[in-house]
Structures are given as structure tokens and as C-alpha cells.
Amino acid sequence: MTENNIILNRFFTQNVFLDLIRSGVGNNTTYATVIQRFINDPEDRDNETLISEIYRFMSKSYRNEYFYQNTLLNKLLLGKHSVNTTTALTQIPISKSKADFILINGKAVVYEIKTELDSFDRLETQLRDYYKGFNHVCVVTSERQYERAKTLLANTPVGIYVLTSKNTISSTLRKEPIEDNSSLDHTTIFKILHKCEFEHILLEYYGTLPETSQVFYYGECLNQFSKIPILEAYAMSLKQLKKRNRIEVSEINQVPYELKSLFYFVNPTKLELQNLHEFLNKKYGG
């Protein structure tokens, strides 16, 4: 079973996805292995149907991190908000941790995914790191883990969302995150930003960029950023982060539910989108 779990974890990844749509012929060892291992007689079905069957199997037997992330993107970004007004980020380094999923609209919320397959061992450290970079944090977990999460996070500003057995976000097993600015840290926020993003902030705030040698430039930019009042620096940073991952509504609407998260974070070219449609419509192995 462990071997099956490992191969399933590799199935819905950016590397496999990009390989399938960039090769033009849909050849990928991981993809072929999963199809052959989990589906009987796949040859008479198209790839979109097969991917849907794998995803359905996972929904009942193996809801891994991708399954949770894809549900969050479909239910929150696409279902509750809009790609025009809200930006999602994934795998963002924050201090010594990496955020699974972040949504930014009027505010930013870090979602830490703890599936039924995960432990809570590192949660305290992860939450401490996240609050250095963002002021709203939420743990997303299963119904089975809800009571444990509720006990661990009682009397904290951390929210709790639950992915139900019907693969919806529960409206009753829920605790909304509360804003907490007490741990926001200039250095942590600065390190999340790309060079063009922190330069834009410094230009907007000071009207100029530091004049120094290249070797000292990054440190001087951080020094200047650290002099901006923390809540102002945070708000300006969110404005920059929100500009990432711009995607067309018309394009993501063409992508099957099971692949929307992969598509959103890969943000393929027009040609790659065309390749994706060709691959999905093609018979397996054809």
C-alpha cells in the first residue's frame, strides 16, 4: 500500500502535468504506472475519464495534500471568490516553514493542510512561522481530526476548516481565523517577496531605491523596508503578492475539476492549454 501511496502522491504534481502537456503526446512513466495499477482495461477510455476515475478513487480512499489543495481552490477561490479579485499561492517559504495554500483578496489567509494521513507534530512550529509573515492562519483537516485540532487550537486566533466525508468544506465544524498582527516580522515578510516586488514597495514609499554596491544591495533594501511601519509594510506587501498568478477565467473554466489546482499554479501557455485539451480527449495510449 505504501508503494501505491507514493505513486499517487506523484500523480497530481506539476512535473507530471507539465510533462504530459509539453511532450505533445502525453507520455509519462508515473501517469502510465498509476493508470495500469488502479484501472482495469483503460485502453477504451479517454485520458480525462481516467484522471477522473483516479481522483474519485482518491476521494474515497486516499485524500492526500493535493486533494485538499484542489478542493480549497475549487470551493474557496473559484466557488466563493473569483480569480479576478483573489490570488492563490502555494508552497511559499515563510521563515522555516512552507505554506500549503494562501488566499489573498482584501486580506490574506494561510491554510495549513493536515489531512487524515498527517500528524500534528510540527503544527505549533508551522503556525509560529506563519504568523511572522501573515495575520490570518487556518488549519484545514478532516472530520476525524477536528476534535483534536479544536483542543489544540482553543483560545488561539487560528481558524479551523474541515473537509467533510462528502468532500465539501463544513459550515458547522468550523472556526474562523482571527486577525493577529502581534508576530508580524519585517524580515520574514521581506523574504517572501520577489526582488521586483520589494523594489516596487521601496519606490512607492521612499520614491527611490538604495544606492549601494550590488553585494550590499539586498541588505540595504531590507534595512529600508524594516523602517516602514509594520502594518503599512504588510499591506503594501499583500498588494504586490496579489499580483502573482494572474489567470484568465475563460481558461480555467475549460479545465476539469480534478486538474484546476495544477492548472492554476502552473499557469500554462496557450499552446500548453491546447496540448492539454488534446491529451484529455485522446484515448489512453493513443
Secondary structure by P-SEA (a helix, b strand, c coil): caaaaaaaaacccaaaaaaaaaacccccaaaaaaaaacccccccccaaaaaaaaaaaaacccccaaaaaaaaaaaccccccccccbbbbcccccccccccbbbbccbbbbbbbbcccccccaaaaaaaaaaacccbbbbbbcccaaaaaaaaaccccbbbbbbccccccccccbbbbccccccccaaaaaaaccaaaaaaaaaaaccccccccccaaaaaaaaaaaaccaaaaaaaaaaaaaacccccaaaaaacccccaaaaaaacccaaaaaaaaaaaaccccc
